[in-house]
Amino acid sequence: MTRRTTNINAERVVVGSIIRSPHVYWSLSEAQVGAEHFSDKTTRQIFECSARLCEAGKTLTPQLLITSLPDHAPDGTSMAAQVAVLTKLAEDAGSALDYVDDLLEAFRWRKLEELASVLSDKHAEKTVDDLLAEIEAGVRGLETGLAKSIHPIPLADAADQAIRETAENYRSCGKGTAAGIRTGIRELDDMIGPLFPGNVVTIAGASGNGKTALLTQILFNASEPSLDLGSTRLGVLFCMEMRARELARRLLAQFTGISTREQREGANLSERDIECLQTTSRNLTNRLLLYDGGPMTMRELSRAIKVAKRRHGATIFGIDHLLEILPDNPRMSRLDVVPDAIGRLKELAQSEQVTIIALAQLTREFQKESGWRVRSQALWGGDAIKQRSDILLGVALPSLWLRENRVESGEKPHQKEAFDKWVREVEEWRGFAEIGTLKVRDGEAGDYRRVTYDGARLWFG
């Protein structure tokens, strides 16, 4: 079998396409193309320079690229001539995306050859653990990371930054525009206040208790269009467990009152219902982007968030859910993935100045315990999630928990009393959810509120 470990033509067409049309860079980023995938040193150098300029918000032109590159390529030829050749080559080559599979396939074969060399005879003296360590290091080498540069910040400078933000928020309020992002749910906004860029919010709850519904409602409300273009926000939801069309049905149910079950079955709908769904669908356009490619590694998720911010202007992201994130290192245990992911999401939110809302699952042990109220120690990765989240919320549907833990009536007085109490609680919580604050960085935790909840529409408040 012939293994093609290089595809210079594909590499050159891809880079030439970026030079001709800079927006191609963001399409390639969505396809997970990075500098490490280029074997030719000159082409890789030009790609890296193009990527830096695009991600810095510069308008990429051949002239700007040439002035940003060294005068000579690694092989001694003129870099300006190399840029001209690549630009010309891409003219009649078609779409750059058509070459991505060949580019990545060649990269995979190169990486496999590198890893295979670890198991060659010259390494025969090494233990299995040593060989595994070297293979893991090679796999981690697939990631292109930039070392952090850490500098001390004088307190006065930090105070000036804080005052500038406060002044901007004050001026926004003076214009009638609320600072930060509001969830659109009055009880929740009263508890946690506005969300700001750099914030990580975690919503925890048992399965089937409205976590995804609450997340989509917050994202949708936050992405509401405005006549003030500077305040318009686009939300992005990564659906790692649920398909995009199912989430779309949920949103349609929220705005039309036609339940997801009725939409799926279709039997009891009228022509008017269909028209209502179609009209609502048109009104939802450009409010929310959905990614439903299944579980992702943190590396893939980080890149997708950066691309969505730069390409689509997205500023608020939802992740459904943390347990579906795959380890970058295959030997990392499931217990370690969530603490690692929440830490990296916090770093990403701060570096990209975006707001991230993630869903967290509860351990099975908690779900077997009495009571519906969520506690932070019941979360997968509880301590790490609480530490790295700016806001940690618990959501529950008490009536659901009560129905699942039915109390049977009996002949004895205490049994009848327990049953009567159960009936009263079921009625009291019918049509309500409970949302609680397990942590609020700039406020008080331990506040629990009854919030109206329409189960058919999957709508809070």
Secondary structure, DSSP 8 states (H G I E B T S, - for coil): -------HHHHHHHHHHHHH-TTHHHHHHHTT--GGG--SHHHHHHHHHHHHHHHTT----HHHHHHHS-SB-TTSSBHHHHHHHHHHHTTTS--GGGGHHHHHHHHHHHHHHHHHHHTSGGGTTS-HHHHHHHHHHHHHTTS-----------HHHHHHHHHHHHHHHHHHHHTT--SSB--S-HHHHHHH--B-TT-EEEEE--TTSSHHHHHHHHHHHHT---SSGGG--EEEEEESSS-HHHHHHHHHHHHH---HHHHHH-TT--HHHHHHHHHHHHHTTTSEEEE-S---BHHHHHHHHHHHHHHH-EEEEEEE-GGG-B-SSTTS-HHHHHHHHHHHHHHHHHHHT-EEEEEE-B-HHHHHSS-S---GGGBTTHHHHHHH-SEEEEEE-HHHHHHHT-----SSHHHHHHHHHHHHHHHHHTTEEEEEEEEETTS-S--EEEEEEETTTTEE-
